[in-house]
Amino acid sequence: AASDVYKRQVLCSKLGDHWVRLDRLTDPANCLRLGERRILESSLDEFERRFPQVFFAVYFGVLPQGFSSSEVAFWLLNHAAFGTQEITKRNEYGVVLVVDPSASTASFGLGYAIEMMASEIKAERILRLMSPHLLKGDYGRAVQTAINQLDKALRKIGKSSPRDPRVSSTHAVTTDLGLTPLRTPARTALVDQEPSNYRLD
């Protein structure tokens, strides 16, 4: 849509049009304790074994002034390389959760292929279930709730795609969001969907 193209241009003018590597748990706001991170990494390992084509990433950060969590989720879906040690994920199968603990906001961004399953995934319902934990600062339990709910929804959908063996190289440059840009922006942005967002009131 024309509005999505304009939105992407505006965000790129402020955040850049480079590609960045997005890990499963990116936490420049230091919301997660070490023990919580280890438990969540284990849960994400199991999630990826069941759904190897899907990548679920969580970004905790105090966002630059003037940016909403939904805008950052939108930008990440268009500019993040979802990678693990074994493979690089495809953006259309990406799910990004952006949490700004300072503004008390959270948003889901869904890649193109996942967006087609939005009615089954019900991102806004997942955010509502996470909300009590986020408001209490129990970020580990909030993310675990999201993992469990996504797992449950994808099990019902019961579809899978082959793994993509492509691997991207990195360049050690840190942006204002605490992300590492990739040296070669060789991938094409495929995501135009509006993220699901939720105010944690």
C-alpha positions in Angstrom: 0.0 0.0 0.0 1.1 3.6 -0.7 0.8 4.5 3.0 3.2 1.6 3.9 5.7 2.7 1.3 5.6 6.3 2.7 5.9 5.0 6.3 8.9 2.9 5.3 10.6 5.8 3.6 10.0 8.0 6.7 11.4 5.4 9.1 14.4 4.7 6.9 15.2 8.4 6.8 15.4 8.3 10.6 16.6 4.8 11.4 18.6 4.1 8.2 18.0 1.7 5.3 20.8 -0.7 6.3 20.1 -4.3 7.3 20.7 -5.4 10.9 21.1 -8.7 12.5 18.3 -9.4 15.0 18.9 -12.0 17.7 16.1 -13.9 19.3 16.5 -11.9 22.5 17.8 -8.3 22.0 17.8 -6.5 25.3 19.6 -3.1 25.4 17.2 -2.1 28.2 18.4 -4.9 30.4 14.9 -6.2 31.2 15.9 -9.8 31.4 17.9 -11.4 34.2 20.5 -14.0 33.2 18.4 -16.9 34.6 15.3 -15.7 32.6 17.4 -15.4 29.4 18.6 -19.0 29.8 15.1 -20.4 30.3 13.8 -18.4 27.4 16.6 -19.5 25.1 15.7 -23.1 25.9 12.1 -22.5 25.2 13.0 -20.8 21.9 15.2 -23.7 21.0 12.2 -26.1 21.4 10.0 -23.7 19.5 12.3 -23.6 16.6 12.7 -27.4 16.5 8.9 -27.6 16.0 8.7 -24.7 13.6 12.1 -24.4 11.8 10.8 -21.9 9.2 9.6 -19.4 11.8 11.7 -16.9 13.7 10.5 -15.3 16.9 12.5 -12.3 18.0 12.0 -10.0 21.0 13.4 -6.5 21.3 13.4 -4.7 24.7 14.5 -1.1 24.4 13.8 2.5 25.3 13.0 3.8 21.8 14.2 7.1 20.4 11.9 10.0 20.9 9.1 10.1 18.4 9.1 6.4 17.6 6.4 3.9 18.7 6.9 0.2 19.3 4.7 -0.6 16.3 6.9 1.6 14.0 10.1 -0.1 15.2 8.5 -3.5 14.8 7.6 -2.5 11.2 11.1 -1.3 10.5 12.7 -4.4 11.9 10.5 -6.7 9.8 11.7 -4.9 6.7 15.4 -4.5 7.7 16.3 -7.3 10.1 18.2 -10.5 9.2 16.8 -13.1 11.5 19.7 -15.5 12.1 20.8 -18.4 14.2 24.2 -20.2 14.2 22.8 -22.7 11.7 20.6 -20.8 9.3 19.3 -17.4 8.4 15.5 -17.1 8.6 13.3 -15.5 6.0 11.6 -12.3 7.0 8.2 -13.3 5.7 8.2 -16.0 8.5 9.4 -13.6 11.1 7.5 -12.5 14.3 8.9 -9.5 16.1 7.8 -8.4 19.6 9.0 -4.9 20.5 8.6 -3.8 24.2 9.4 -0.3 25.3 9.5 -0.5 29.1 9.8 3.2 29.6 6.7 4.0 27.5 4.8 0.9 28.7 4.0 -0.2 25.2 4.3 -3.4 23.3 3.8 -4.3 19.7 3.9 -7.4 17.5 5.0 -7.3 13.9 4.2 -10.3 11.7 6.0 -11.2 8.4 4.0 -11.6 5.2 3.5 -15.4 5.5 2.6 -15.2 9.2 0.3 -12.3 8.6 -1.9 -14.6 6.4 -2.4 -16.6 9.6 -3.2 -13.6 11.7 -6.8 -14.7 12.4 -5.5 -17.9 14.0 -2.5 -16.3 15.8 -4.5 -13.4 17.3 -1.6 -11.2 18.2 -3.7 -8.7 20.2 -5.0 -11.5 22.4 -1.4 -12.6 23.1 -0.5 -9.0 24.0 -3.5 -8.9 26.4 -2.3 -12.1 28.1 1.2 -10.7 28.4 0.1 -7.3 29.7 -0.2 -8.2 33.5 3.3 -9.6 33.5 4.8 -6.7 31.6 3.1 -4.2 33.9 4.7 -5.9 36.9 8.1 -6.0 35.2 8.0 -9.8 34.9 9.5 -9.7 31.4 10.6 -13.3 31.4 7.1 -14.6 32.1 5.7 -12.2 29.5 7.9 -13.6 26.8 7.2 -17.2 27.9 3.5 -16.5 27.6 4.1 -15.2 24.0 6.1 -18.3 23.1 3.5 -20.6 24.5 0.7 -18.9 22.7 2.5 -18.7 19.4 3.4 -22.4 19.7 -0.3 -23.3 20.4 -1.5 -21.2 17.4 1.0 -22.6 15.0 0.3 -26.2 16.1 -3.3 -25.7 15.2 -2.3 -24.3 11.8 -0.1 -27.3 11.3 1.9 -26.0 8.3 5.6 -25.9 7.7 8.2 -24.6 5.2 11.7 -25.8 4.3 14.7 -24.2 5.9 16.6 -21.5 4.1 20.4 -22.3 4.4 21.5 -18.8 3.5 23.9 -17.1 5.9 24.7 -13.3 6.1 27.9 -11.7 7.3 28.0 -9.0 10.0 29.8 -5.7 10.4 30.4 -4.5 14.0 28.7 -1.2 14.0 26.2 -0.3 16.7 23.2 1.8 15.9 21.1 3.9 18.3 18.9 0.9 18.8 21.7 -1.3 19.8 21.6 -3.5 16.7 24.4 -4.6 14.5 24.2 -3.6 10.8 25.1 -6.2 8.1 27.9 -5.3 5.7 25.9 -6.2 2.5 22.1 -5.3 2.3 21.5 -8.1 -0.2 18.0 -9.0 0.8 14.7 -7.5 -0.3 12.1 -6.1 2.1 9.0 -8.2 1.8 6.9 -6.9 4.7 4.2 -4.3 4.4 1.8 -5.4 7.1 0.9 -3.1 10.0 2.0 -4.5 13.4 -0.4 -5.3 16.1 0.2 -3.0 19.1 -1.1 -2.7 22.6 -0.9 0.0 25.2 -0.1 -1.5 28.6 -2.6 0.5 30.8 
